[in-house]
Amino acid sequence: MSRLTADQYLQCIRRESQRFREVLTDADPTATVPSCPEWTADDLLAHLGGVQRWWTHVITHRPASPDGYVAAERPATHEGLIAFFDEWSAKLDKALTEADPDDAAWTWSSDPAHHNVAFTLRRQAHEALIHRLDAELAVGTPTALDPELAADGVEEVLDVMFGGLPPWGSWEPLPHYVRVDVADTGEQVWSQLGLFSGTTPQGTELNGEDDQHVVADPGVEPDAVVTGPAGVLDAWLWRRGDDDGIRVAGNREIYSRWRSCVNHSVE
């Protein structure tokens, strides 16, 4: 699956962050965010501002670990939160503009291929996109997701947010595949079912739990195929939209097992 360029991701961060700010500037600060019902509009504003502050720190201190990072005190007013967001949105933009995407940089991913600035560019483009949608849902004016970014987001959420393998776990692949077809861009994402086992850092033992990983085209027929437009698929996988417009064909049991792996709340 093709990726966007570093400049495209940066432009997406700018565009989606600007829209996020526009929506929330005149929003009721106490409005509930339906997609994150424990949050108000101001909580959402504080969240994305804090996330962009965090990644500004990561990029400007690359490749050092952010151990010892001190979170900012939350501004007490809506106007203060807007100013906080403006400050850190601008500083993140500057940090990413000045950084080489290939530079080594800390990330929380266990995949060594993700330990660079490019990971942050991509991850923050999708962070801004999904929270822009959250903001619009809070005020009741959702708009479409850009198909190119959303198609990339389908792979990103499956691979980065729902995939990956922590160092304390193991994954046993199974001969079952689900293919996600992005109808309006022609992209395809292959997902393989497997069994995850391990002991969490908190001591919880997991043994043979259903899990999925994004894989290259295996050259076999998929057990199930999920088809829909990029924006609908991306929002659905992020639990920001329903399955209207999504079609499922093939083995329903395999699909149900796969869906259980990718139906967790993510913020």
Backbone hydrogen bonds, N-H to C=O, Kabsch-Sander energy under -0.5 kcal/mol:
donor,donor_aa,acceptor,acceptor_aa,energy
9,Y,5,T,-2.5
10,L,6,A,-2.2
11,Q,7,D,-2.5
12,C,8,Q,-2.3
13,I,9,Y,-2.4
14,R,10,L,-2.2
15,R,11,Q,-2.6
16,E,12,C,-2.9
17,S,13,I,-2.2
18,Q,14,R,-2.2
19,R,15,R,-2.1
20,F,16,E,-2.4
21,R,17,S,-2.2
22,E,18,Q,-2.5
23,V,19,R,-2.5
24,L,20,F,-2.0
25,T,21,R,-1.8
26,D,22,E,-0.7
27,A,24,L,-0.7
31,A,28,D,-2.1
33,V,36,C,-0.5
33,V,39,W,-2.1
36,C,33,V,-1.6
39,W,36,C,-2.9
41,A,31,A,-1.5
42,D,29,P,-2.0
44,L,40,T,-2.2
45,L,41,A,-2.2
46,A,42,D,-2.5
47,H,43,D,-2.4
48,L,44,L,-2.4
49,G,45,L,-1.9
50,G,46,A,-2.3
51,V,47,H,-2.7
52,Q,48,L,-2.5
53,R,49,G,-1.7
54,W,50,G,-2.5
55,W,51,V,-2.3
56,T,52,Q,-1.5
57,H,53,R,-2.0
58,V,54,W,-2.2
59,I,55,W,-2.4
60,T,56,T,-2.6
61,H,57,H,-1.7
62,R,59,I,-1.0
64,A,61,H,-2.0
69,Y,66,P,-2.3
71,A,69,Y,-0.6
81,L,77,T,-2.1
82,I,78,H,-2.2
83,A,79,E,-2.1
84,F,80,G,-2.3
85,F,81,L,-2.7
86,D,82,I,-2.7
87,E,83,A,-2.3
88,W,84,F,-2.1
89,S,85,F,-2.5
90,A,86,D,-2.0
91,K,87,E,-1.9
92,L,88,W,-2.1
93,D,89,S,-2.0
94,K,90,A,-2.2
95,A,91,K,-2.5
96,L,92,L,-2.7
97,T,93,D,-2.3
98,E,94,K,-2.0
99,A,95,A,-0.9
103,D,100,D,-2.4
105,A,115,H,-0.9
114,H,111,D,-2.3
115,H,112,P,-1.6
116,N,114,H,-2.0
117,V,103,D,-1.9
118,A,101,P,-2.2
119,F,116,N,-0.7
120,T,116,N,-0.9
121,L,117,V,-2.2
122,R,118,A,-2.2
123,R,119,F,-3.0
124,Q,120,T,-2.7
125,A,121,L,-1.4
126,H,122,R,-1.7
127,E,123,R,-2.1
128,A,124,Q,-2.2
129,L,125,A,-1.9
130,I,126,H,-2.5
131,H,127,E,-2.1
132,R,128,A,-2.0
133,L,129,L,-1.8
134,D,130,I,-2.1
135,A,131,H,-2.4
136,E,132,R,-2.2
137,L,133,L,-2.6
138,A,134,D,-1.9
139,V,135,A,-1.1
140,G,136,E,-0.8
141,T,136,E,-2.7
150,A,146,D,-3.0
151,A,147,P,-2.6
152,D,148,E,-1.7
153,G,149,L,-2.0
154,V,150,A,-1.7
155,E,151,A,-1.2
156,E,152,D,-2.4
157,V,153,G,-2.8
158,L,154,V,-1.6
159,D,155,E,-3.1
160,V,156,E,-2.7
161,M,156,E,-1.2
162,F,157,V,-2.1
169,G,166,P,-1.9
170,S,197,S,-2.7
172,E,195,L,-2.7
174,L,193,L,-2.7
176,H,174,L,-1.7
178,V,191,S,-2.9
179,R,224,A,-2.4
180,V,189,V,-3.3
181,D,179,R,-0.6
181,D,226,V,-3.1
182,V,180,V,-0.6
182,V,187,E,-2.9
183,A,181,D,-1.0
183,A,228,G,-2.1
185,T,182,V,-0.8
186,G,182,V,-2.1
189,V,180,V,-2.3
190,W,215,V,-0.6
191,S,178,V,-2.6
192,Q,213,H,-3.0
193,L,176,H,-2.4
194,G,211,D,-2.5
195,L,172,E,-2.4
196,F,209,E,-3.5
197,S,170,S,-2.2
198,G,206,L,-2.6
199,T,168,W,-1.0
200,T,198,G,-0.5
200,T,204,T,-2.8
203,G,200,T,-2.4
206,L,198,G,-3.3
209,E,196,F,-2.9
211,D,194,G,-2.3
213,H,192,Q,-1.9
215,V,190,W,-2.1
223,D,177,Y,-2.1
224,A,177,Y,-1.3
225,V,249,A,-2.7
226,V,179,R,-2.7
227,T,247,R,-2.7
228,G,181,D,-1.8
233,L,229,P,-2.7
234,D,230,A,-2.8
235,A,231,G,-2.2
236,W,232,V,-2.3
237,L,233,L,-2.7
238,W,234,D,-1.7
239,R,236,W,-1.5
240,R,235,A,-3.7
241,G,235,A,-0.8
246,I,243,D,-2.3
247,R,227,T,-2.9
249,A,225,V,-2.4
251,N,223,D,-2.9
252,R,250,G,-0.5
255,Y,251,N,-2.3
256,S,252,R,-2.6
257,R,253,E,-2.2
258,W,254,I,-2.6
259,R,255,Y,-3.2
260,S,256,S,-1.8
261,C,257,R,-0.8
261,C,258,W,-1.0
262,V,258,W,-0.9
262,V,259,R,-0.7
263,N,260,S,-0.6
